Amino acid sequence: MNKRKEIINAYKARKLCGGVYTITNVLSGKYFIGHAANLKSVQNRFQFAVTTGSTVHPKLQKDWVEQGAQAFTLNVLEELEQKPEQSQAEFMDDLQTLEQMWRANLDAAKEY
């Protein structure tokens, strides 16, 4: 029972590392940009999609099927750690703002 409490407390105390990422089609240069509160989760989903041949995002599906998963790369543009005093909603707001800042620097014509 004590071990379980330790595991739960460790889970609650973990620092979330979120950020902004792109999934880029290396053949066409087109990209999908997104943000997530847990970048490790995004990386795991992307790797799973590549391994299984499933699409990581509906906007990418047509090219993913036609060109294959090997035509896509996942790039983390910027990481952001959740502050201890920050709520989940505040953290997500910061991530959304960070995504908008990155979006302004990317070529909108190449976005999926």
KAZIKA-V366770 format. One record per residue. N is the residue number from 0. BURIAL is 1 if it has 16 or more other C-alpha atoms within 10 Angstrom, else 0. D_FIRST is the distance of its C-alpha to the first C-alpha in whole Angstrom. Layout:
BEGIN
n->{N;N}
burial->{BURIAL;BURIAL}
d_first->{D_FIRST;D_FIRST}
END
This chain:
BEGIN
n->{0;1;2;3;4;5;6;7;8;9;10;11;12;13;14;15;16;17;18;19;20;21;22;23;24;25;26;27;28;29;30;31;32;33;34;35;36;37;38;39;40;41;42;43;44;45;46;47;48;49;50;51;52;53;54;55;56;57;58;59;60;61;62;63;64;65;66;67;68;69;70;71;72;73;74;75;76;77;78;79;80;81;82;83;84;85;86;87;88;89;90;91;92;93;94;95;96;97;98;99;100;101;102;103;104;105;106;107;108;109;110;111}
burial->{0;0;0;0;0;0;0;0;0;0;0;0;0;0;0;1;0;1;1;1;1;1;1;1;1;0;0;0;0;1;1;1;1;1;1;1;1;1;1;0;0;1;0;0;1;1;1;0;0;1;0;0;0;1;1;1;0;0;0;1;0;0;1;1;0;0;0;1;1;0;1;1;0;1;0;1;0;0;1;1;0;1;0;0;0;0;0;0;0;0;1;1;0;1;1;1;0;1;1;0;0;1;0;0;0;0;0;0;0;0;0;0}
d_first->{0;4;5;5;7;9;10;11;13;14;16;17;19;20;24;26;29;31;35;38;39;42;42;46;48;50;53;54;52;51;47;44;43;39;37;33;30;28;31;29;28;32;33;30;32;35;35;34;37;39;37;38;41;39;41;38;40;43;45;45;46;49;50;46;48;51;51;47;44;45;48;45;43;40;41;39;41;39;35;34;31;29;30;27;29;30;29;28;32;34;32;34;37;37;37;39;42;41;42;45;46;46;47;50;51;51;54;53;56;53;50;49}
END
